[in-house]
Amino acid sequence: MRSVDDQLALVTDAVTTPEPVRMSISNALGLMCAEQVQANQPLPGFPQAAIDGYAVRAVDIGGERGLKVRRPKNQDQPAVQGSGEGEEPPAQAEDAAAPAQPEVERSLPVVGEVPAGSKQPLRLQPKQAVRVYTGAPLPTLADAVLPLEWTDRGRKRITAHRTVRSGDFVRRVGDDIQPGDVAVSSGTVFGPAQIGLLAAVGRSKVLVYPRPRVTIVSYGRELVDVDKEPGLGQVFDVNSYSLAAAAEEAGADVARVGIAEGEPRRIREVLKNHIARSEALVITGAVGGAGAEQIREILAELGDIDTSRVAMHPGSVQGFGLVGDERIPTFLLPSNPVSALVIFEIFVRPLIRLALGKRNAHRRVVRARALNHIESRPGRRGFIRARLMRDAETADYLVEGLGGATGAPAHLLAGLSEANAMIQVPEEVTEIRPGDVVDVLFLTQRS
């Protein structure tokens, strides 16, 4: 019997990454970058206002010399408002080397207005101000933006209550990125920030490793599709739907074939066609019982499949190997829906995540205190479906076993649907008592 770790090592060694393709950045979320993207223009591409206010020459309001300026009586430092920057302008430090100056107010005429997106260039003359909005191009000769809240908000003339220095509240050319800078490195997994950065440097398409293609097949003479009425001895095909959903949730591009039917030659052709278009193949109902012998014989003609038992429960009966000329990783799963989903979670999901370039292919593991008694089989690693909770007072994790708990059947799918975690029980542990601390795999949060 092979250990879980040894089986997982076989699976991860067989990971294949799809060939890179160029696609729209709007479809790249979660995919791994396959090129080094360099900026060919600066970001920002022009000097622009970083906040709503007035474009000025700092020297015209005493900013270059660090003068004190008089504020209206009983007025505290205002917080900056405007276009959502959410920052308060930093207090301007006094220039210790400057000679003492009398307190003054600086008043400047407002000679124009520049909104964001303006294509009309303006030239600022000495001792003038121009009303500007966040993102607006800075008028020529302006070297600072005086925040709106630091003025009397005049329309034709403004009075400054504080100074600014040259460069204050200005986004200068190339402050973010210079031409030739690496915007996104090869191997980076795209998140919203990376996609936004590509848009900012003018890239609409990017070379990525696409989602691995995973084919899901069900096998069994007792199976009927969910849109048919099952006869005596027949059951609905559950696995092709649940496993296709699990593969899609993991990030795969899924092809759900459904039930493989017909003569062996026909089944063989179907499998060959999908092997050529897949990075992984999952066949349920292909292990355990005489009914699975036919599918195993077909797969033996296509590649090497090992059906050694794995020291885990549920799901010890399974198979794995490489088939087809492309040596595609192929999983044989039992017909039991709970066992199939557990095996998928432990072995197939990490393969998909690694093919996507994820640094951590495995679920997050937390330590939690058990709330009920749980039994596990000796010599096998247990994966017990469970409900993970948080203590409202201590914030400690608590976990309630749903399957494997004393008296709880381990094969029922309804219990798995209620679970948001799996308790991982070591091979040498046969029971968990209330209060014991255990390792818990945290599954996708459902709300």
C-alpha positions in Angstrom: 0.0 0.0 0.0 1.5 3.3 -1.1 1.5 6.3 1.3 -0.4 9.5 0.6 2.9 11.5 0.4 4.4 9.0 -2.1 1.2 9.1 -4.3 1.2 12.9 -4.2 4.9 12.9 -5.2 4.1 10.8 -8.3 1.3 13.2 -9.2 3.2 16.4 -8.8 6.2 15.0 -10.8 3.8 14.5 -13.7 2.5 18.1 -13.9 2.5 19.5 -17.4 2.1 23.2 -18.1 0.1 24.1 -21.3 1.9 26.0 -24.1 1.7 29.8 -23.7 -0.9 31.7 -25.6 -1.5 35.4 -26.1 -4.8 36.6 -24.8 -6.7 39.7 -23.7 -5.7 41.0 -20.3 -9.4 40.9 -19.3 -9.1 37.1 -19.4 -5.8 36.8 -17.7 -6.9 36.8 -14.0 -5.4 33.9 -12.1 -3.1 32.9 -15.0 0.7 32.8 -15.0 2.6 35.3 -17.1 4.8 33.7 -19.8 6.8 36.7 -20.8 8.6 39.6 -19.2 6.5 42.7 -19.9 8.5 45.9 -20.2 7.1 49.4 -20.3 7.8 51.3 -23.5 6.6 54.6 -22.2 6.7 56.3 -18.8 3.9 56.2 -16.3 2.6 58.8 -15.8 3.3 60.0 -19.3 2.9 63.7 -18.4 3.0 65.8 -15.3 -0.4 65.7 -13.6 -2.2 66.9 -10.6 -2.3 64.3 -7.8 -5.1 66.0 -6.0 -7.9 68.6 -6.6 -6.6 72.1 -6.1 -4.7 74.9 -7.8 -1.6 74.6 -10.0 0.9 77.2 -8.9 4.6 78.0 -8.9 5.6 77.1 -5.3 7.8 80.2 -5.1 4.7 82.4 -5.7 3.2 81.4 -2.3 6.5 81.3 -0.4 6.9 77.5 -0.6 10.5 77.6 -1.9 11.6 79.7 1.0 9.6 77.9 3.6 7.7 80.9 4.8 5.1 80.7 7.5 1.7 81.7 6.3 -1.2 83.0 8.4 -4.4 80.9 8.6 -7.8 82.2 9.4 -8.5 82.3 13.1 -9.9 79.2 14.7 -9.2 77.1 11.6 -7.6 73.7 12.1 -5.6 72.0 9.4 -8.1 70.9 6.9 -8.1 67.4 5.5 -7.9 67.1 1.8 -11.0 66.2 -0.1 -11.8 65.9 -3.7 -11.4 62.9 -6.0 -11.0 60.1 -3.5 -7.3 60.3 -2.8 -8.1 60.1 0.9 -4.9 61.7 2.0 -4.2 64.7 4.1 -1.4 66.7 2.6 1.7 66.5 4.9 2.6 69.5 6.9 5.4 71.5 5.3 8.5 71.7 7.4 10.0 75.1 8.1 13.3 75.8 6.4 15.5 76.3 9.4 18.1 78.1 7.4 15.6 80.7 6.1 15.6 84.1 7.8 12.6 85.0 9.9 9.7 86.3 7.9 6.5 88.1 8.8 3.3 86.2 8.7 1.6 86.8 5.4 -1.2 85.5 3.2 -0.5 84.9 -0.5 -3.3 85.8 -2.9 -3.2 84.8 -6.6 -5.6 85.3 -9.5 -7.2 82.2 -11.0 -6.7 82.4 -14.7 -8.2 79.1 -15.9 -9.4 75.6 -15.2 -8.0 72.2 -16.3 -10.1 69.1 -15.8 -8.8 65.5 -16.1 -8.5 64.5 -19.8 -8.0 68.1 -21.0 -6.2 68.4 -24.3 -5.9 72.2 -24.2 -2.4 73.1 -23.0 -2.2 76.0 -20.6 0.8 78.1 -19.7 1.0 79.5 -16.2 2.5 83.0 -15.8 4.3 84.1 -12.6 2.0 84.9 -9.7 -1.0 83.1 -11.2 -3.0 80.0 -10.3 -5.0 77.5 -12.4 -7.8 75.3 -11.0 -6.9 71.7 -11.6 -8.6 68.3 -10.8 -6.9 65.0 -10.0 -5.2 63.5 -13.0 -5.3 66.8 -15.0 -2.2 67.8 -17.0 -0.2 70.4 -15.1 0.1 73.8 -16.9 3.5 74.7 -18.2 5.7 76.4 -15.5 3.5 75.1 -12.6 5.6 73.0 -10.3 3.1 72.2 -7.4 -0.5 71.8 -6.6 -2.0 73.7 -3.8 -4.8 71.5 -2.3 -8.3 72.9 -2.5 -8.7 72.6 1.3 -5.6 74.8 1.9 -7.3 77.8 0.3 -10.4 79.9 0.5 -11.7 78.1 -2.6 -11.9 81.3 -4.6 -13.1 81.1 -8.2 -11.5 84.3 -9.6 -8.9 84.7 -6.9 -7.5 82.4 -4.2 -5.9 83.0 -0.8 -3.4 80.3 0.3 -3.5 79.4 3.9 -0.5 77.1 3.7 2.6 76.8 1.6 3.6 74.0 -0.8 7.1 73.2 -2.1 8.1 72.4 -5.6 6.8 69.0 -6.6 4.2 68.8 -3.9 1.0 66.9 -5.0 2.4 66.5 -8.5 2.7 63.1 -10.3 5.9 63.6 -12.3 6.6 61.9 -15.6 7.9 58.3 -14.9 7.2 58.5 -11.1 5.6 55.1 -11.3 7.4 53.4 -14.2 10.2 54.4 -16.6 10.6 53.2 -20.2 12.3 49.8 -20.0 11.2 49.0 -16.5 9.7 45.5 -16.0 6.0 46.0 -15.4 5.2 42.2 -14.9 7.8 39.5 -14.6 7.6 36.1 -16.2 6.1 33.6 -13.8 3.9 36.2 -12.0 0.3 35.0 -11.4 -2.0 37.8 -12.6 -4.1 39.5 -9.9 -6.2 42.7 -10.3 -3.1 44.9 -9.6 -1.0 43.3 -12.3 -3.8 43.5 -14.9 -4.3 47.1 -14.0 -0.6 47.8 -14.5 -0.7 46.2 -17.9 -3.6 48.5 -18.8 -1.7 51.5 -17.5 1.3 50.8 -19.7 -0.9 50.2 -22.8 -0.8 46.4 -23.1 -4.1 44.9 -24.1 -2.8 41.4 -24.7 -0.2 39.3 -22.9 1.4 35.9 -23.2 0.2 33.6 -20.5 0.1 29.9 -19.6 -3.6 29.1 -20.2 -5.8 27.1 -17.8 -4.9 23.4 -17.8 -7.5 21.4 -19.8 -9.1 18.7 -17.6 -11.4 16.0 -19.1 -13.9 14.4 -16.7 -15.4 11.0 -17.7 -17.8 8.7 -15.9 -17.9 5.0 -16.5 -20.5 2.5 -15.3 -23.3 0.5 -16.8 -25.6 1.5 -13.9 -25.3 5.3 -14.7 -27.8 7.5 -16.4 -27.6 11.2 -17.0 -29.6 13.5 -14.7 -32.1 14.4 -17.4 -33.2 10.8 -17.7 -35.4 8.7 -15.5 -33.3 5.9 -13.8 -34.7 2.4 -14.1 -34.3 -0.5 -11.7 -30.7 -0.8 -10.6 -29.7 2.5 -12.2 -28.4 5.7 -10.5 -27.7 9.2 -11.7 -24.3 10.2 -12.9 -23.2 12.3 -10.0 -19.4 12.3 -10.4 -19.0 13.9 -13.8 -20.9 16.9 -12.5 -19.3 17.2 -9.1 -15.8 16.7 -10.3 -16.2 19.0 -13.2 -17.3 21.7 -10.7 -14.3 20.9 -8.5 -11.9 21.2 -11.4 -13.4 24.5 -12.5 -13.2 25.8 -9.0 -9.5 24.8 -8.9 -8.9 26.9 -12.1 -9.1 24.3 -14.9 -10.6 24.6 -18.3 -13.0 21.6 -18.0 -14.5 19.3 -20.6 -17.2 17.1 -19.0 -17.7 14.1 -21.3 -20.3 12.5 -19.2 -20.9 8.8 -19.3 -18.6 6.7 -21.5 -20.8 4.2 -23.3 -20.7 1.7 -26.2 -18.3 -0.9 -27.5 -14.7 -0.9 -26.2 -13.4 0.4 -29.5 -15.8 3.4 -29.3 -14.7 4.2 -25.7 -11.1 3.9 -26.7 -11.5 6.5 -29.5 -13.3 8.9 -27.2 -10.5 8.6 -24.6 -7.8 9.0 -27.3 -9.4 12.2 -28.7 -9.7 13.8 -25.3 -6.2 12.7 -24.2 -4.8 14.7 -27.2 -6.6 17.8 -25.9 -6.0 17.6 -22.2 -3.4 18.2 -19.6 -5.2 15.8 -17.2 -7.8 13.0 -17.5 -10.1 12.0 -14.7 -12.2 8.8 -15.0 -14.6 7.8 -12.3 -16.0 4.3 -11.9 -12.8 2.9 -13.3 -11.5 1.1 -10.2 -13.2 -1.3 -7.9 -15.4 -4.2 -9.0 -15.5 -6.3 -12.1 -17.4 -3.6 -14.0 -14.3 -1.5 -14.1 -12.1 -4.2 -15.7 -13.1 -3.2 -19.2 -12.0 0.5 -18.9 -8.7 -0.6 -17.3 -8.0 -2.9 -20.2 -8.6 0.0 -22.6 -6.3 2.3 -20.7 -3.6 -0.4 -20.6 -3.5 -0.1 -24.4 -3.0 3.7 -24.1 -0.4 3.9 -21.3 0.7 2.8 -17.9 -1.8 2.9 -15.0 -0.9 1.9 -11.5 -3.8 0.9 -9.3 -1.9 0.3 -6.1 -4.0 1.1 -3.0 -3.2 4.3 -1.2 -3.1 4.4 2.6 -6.0 6.8 3.1 -9.7 6.8 3.8 -12.0 7.3 2.2 -10.6 6.6 -1.3 -7.9 4.0 -0.9 -8.9 2.3 -4.1 -7.7 4.5 -7.0 -5.3 4.6 -9.9 -2.9 6.9 -11.5 -0.6 6.9 -14.5 0.5 8.5 -17.8 -1.4 7.7 -21.0 -1.1 8.6 -24.7 1.9 9.8 -26.7 1.8 13.0 -24.7 2.0 11.1 -21.4 -1.0 12.8 -19.9 -1.6 12.4 -16.1 -4.7 10.2 -15.7 -6.6 9.5 -12.5 -8.9 6.5 -11.9 -11.4 7.3 -9.2 -14.0 5.0 -7.6 -17.7 5.4 -8.3 -18.5 6.5 -4.7 -19.1 10.3 -4.9 -17.5 11.1 -1.5 -14.4 9.0 -2.1 -14.1 10.5 -5.6 -14.3 14.1 -4.3 -11.8 13.4 -1.5 -9.3 11.9 -3.9 -9.8 14.8 -6.2 -9.1 17.3 -3.4 -5.9 15.6 -2.3 -4.4 14.7 -5.6 -6.1 16.2 -8.7 -6.5 19.8 -7.3 -2.8 20.2 -6.5 -1.9 19.1 -10.0 -4.2 21.8 -11.5 -2.9 24.5 -9.1 0.7 23.6 -10.0 -0.1 23.7 -13.7 -1.5 27.2 -13.1 1.8 28.3 -11.6 0.5 28.7 -8.1 3.2 28.9 -5.5 1.2 27.0 -2.9 -0.9 24.3 -4.5 -2.4 23.0 -1.3 -5.2 24.1 0.9 -4.5 26.2 3.9 -4.1 24.1 7.1 -5.2 25.4 10.5 -5.1 23.9 13.9 -8.5 23.5 15.5 -10.0 22.0 18.7 -12.3 19.0 18.0 -15.8 19.3 19.3 -16.8 15.6 19.0 -15.4 12.1 19.0 -14.0 10.9 15.6 -12.7 7.5 14.7 -10.0 6.8 12.0 -8.7 3.6 10.5 -5.3 2.4 11.7 -2.4 2.7 9.2 -4.4 5.1 6.9 -4.5 8.9 6.8 -8.0 10.0 7.4 -9.7 12.8 5.6 -12.8 13.5 7.6 -15.3 16.0 6.3 -16.0 18.7 8.9 -17.4 22.1 9.8 -14.8 24.6 10.8 -15.9 27.4 13.1 -14.4 30.3 15.2 -14.9 30.9 18.9 -16.4 34.3 19.2 -14.6 35.1 22.5 -11.1 33.6 22.0 -11.0 33.5 18.1 -9.7 29.9 18.4 -10.7 27.5 15.6 -13.2 24.8 16.5 -14.0 21.9 14.3 -17.0 19.5 14.2 -16.5 16.2 12.4 -19.4 15.3 10.0 -18.1 12.0 8.6 -16.1 9.6 10.5 -17.6 10.8 13.7 -18.9 7.9 15.8 -22.1 6.7 14.2 -21.8 8.9 11.1 -21.7 7.1 7.8 -18.6 8.0 5.8 -20.1 7.6 2.3 -23.0 10.0 2.3 -22.7 12.9 -0.1 -25.1 15.2 1.9 -22.6 15.4 4.8 -19.9 16.5 2.4 -22.1 19.2 1.0 -22.3 20.7 4.5 -18.6 20.7 5.1 -16.2 23.6 4.7 -13.2 21.7 5.9 -11.5 18.3 6.2 -9.8 17.0 9.3 -6.5 15.3 8.5 -5.9 12.4 10.9 -2.4 10.9 10.9 -1.9 7.3 10.0 -1.0 6.3 13.6 -4.0 8.0 15.2 -7.2 5.9 15.5 -9.4 8.3 17.4 -9.8 11.9 18.2 -11.5 13.0 21.5 -13.4 16.2 22.1 -10.8 18.9 23.0 -8.0 17.3 21.0 -6.2 19.7 18.6 -6.1 18.6 15.0 -4.9 19.7 11.5 -7.8 21.0 9.4 -7.7 21.6 5.6 -9.8 24.7 5.1 -11.9 24.4 2.0 -13.6 27.1 0.0 -15.7 29.4 2.1 -19.4 29.2 1.4 -21.8 31.8 2.5 
